Structures are given as C-alpha cells and as structure tokens.
Amino acid sequence: PRSWIWLQAHFTDHPQSSIFLSLAEVPVLGITIKGFIACLLLEGRTHVFATYTGASCRASQDGTVVRLTLRQGGRRLDVAVDRGNARFIRCLAPTAGQMQPRDDESLDARVTATLKERGVTVAALRSERCALEVSNYFKE
C-alpha cells in the first residue's frame, strides 16, 4: 500500500466487543485503488462496513485525533482515535519494494466508537488500549 490507517481495539467494559479497521490506498497497474474494511463486534453481533458492501468512509485528522465516519444504509459508525499521549514504536513498512523503517505504531492510543442506526445511538464504546498505525494517509 502507498498509505493506510489501521486500528484494532477491545472494549473491556462491553463483553464480546471489539473493533478492527483498515483503510488503504494501493497502487495497481498505474492506478490507485482506495478501499477499506471495518468490523465492529458489539456484544457478539458483527457490524461490517466495507468497500465491497457499498459502504462509504471519510477520514480526517485534527491535530493528534484521527476521525473516521463510515456509513451504510441507515447505519453510521463514528470512530475517533486520539494518539496525543500514545507511545510509539518504529516499524518496518514497504517502500519501493523493500521493507524500510518509517512507520510509527502505537498500542495505547485512545479510541471511541459510536454506532447509530437510523440516527439512534446503539452503542458508545471507549478503549484506552487501541493499536493504531497511520502511514502517509494525510500527507500530500
């Protein structure tokens, strides 16, 4: 991938609840394909938002906070990840066909996820231990 956002977290205050999200721009045969998949496991029930299901995703960054809004039908998932107080480790990432040190990954970012169905809040979740990696996504 040329750029991506990846996150994963478990919500300890809600049994059987976690989130996974991957958003990437991948160059293929001279074009760039943007795609994403997000899965919210909410008390044992799976909610999937993905390119292949016809969902939409909007990503933005405001200082240390990464915000994502995913929509499909009458469902909306708002995710905010604050990495302001997170500790980062240097990771290897693909660059020009080689693995190079360039990405920062955190295991202790803070995440909130709010799921709404037809405008009604179904769940508001929070975790202090979100794994997060953002690579070149907000760079021009």
N, C-alpha and C positions, 0 to 999 in steps of 0.2 A: 504493500500500500504506500501511497505518496503521503497521506495524512490520515489520522484516525483519532477517535476518542473511544476509550474502553473503560468500563467500570463494572464492579461487582461488589455486592454487599449483602449481609444478612441482617435482618431486623430482629434483634433479640427480644424485643418487647411484644412481638407478634409471632406466635408459633407457626412454623412452616411458612415463613415469609422471607423472601429474598428478591434481589434484582440483578439482572445481567443486561448490559447494553454494549453494543459495538456499532460504531458509525465510521465509515471509511470512504476514502477516495482512492480508487485503484486504476492505474493506467493500464489499458489493454488495447493493443494494436493501434496506437496513436490517439485513442480517445480516453477520457476519464469517466469511469463509472462510479457513481455515488450510490452507496447502499447502507442499510442499517438493519439491525435486529435488536429488539429489546424484549425481555421476558420478565414479567413481574409475577412471582409466585406469592399469592396472597392467601394465607391460611389454607394452603393446599390446592387452591384453584389457580390455574395458569392463565395469564393475560399476555398475549403475544401481539406486538406491533412490529411490522417488518415491511421492507420494500416489497417483498413477494406477496404480501397480503393486501397491498394497496394503501397502506398507512402512510402518513406524512411525518416528517421530522424536521424541526427547526432547532438549530444550535446557536448559542451566543455565549460571549464571555464578558463579564463585567468585573474588572479587577481580578480577584482571586476566585470568583464564582463562575462556574460553567453551568449554563442553563439549557435544558432540552425540553421541548414540548413535542409530544407525539400524539397524533390523532388518528382515529379510525372509527368510522361510523359515529355513533353517539358517545364513544369513549375518548377520554383525554388523560394522558399521563404527563404530569409536570415533574421534572427532576431537576434539583439544584444541588451541585456539589461544590462545597467550599474547601479549597485547598490552602487557605491562608496560613493555617497553623500546622499543616501537614509536614512530615519529614519525608524527604525524597531519597531514592537510591538511583544511581546511574545505571541505565540498562543498555544493552545492545539492540540495535534496530537495523532493518535492511536499508542500505544506502548504496545506490548504483551497483546492485548485485552482491554487495558484501555486508556483513554484519559489523556495524560501527557503533562505538559508544556515543549516544546522542540523546536518549530519551530519559526523562525523569518519571519514575513511578512511585506512587505513594500508597501506603497500606493503611493510612489513618486520616484520610480526608473525611469530611462530614457530608452526609447525603440526606436529603429529604425527598420523598416521592409522594405525590398526591394523585390518586386515581379518582376520576369523576366519570360518572355515567349519566348522560343527558343533563349535565350541569349540577348533579347532586354528588357531593363528596362521598365516596365509598370507603376510602382509606386515606389516612395521612400517616406516613411512616418516616422514621428517622433512625440513622445509624451514625455512630462516631468512628466506625472502622470500615471505610469504603476504600477498596483498591481502585486506583484511578491512574490512567495513563492518557496524556494528551500529546500528540505528536504532530506538529506543523499544521494543525487544523485551523487555527485562527491567524496564521501568518499569510501575508500576501505573496 
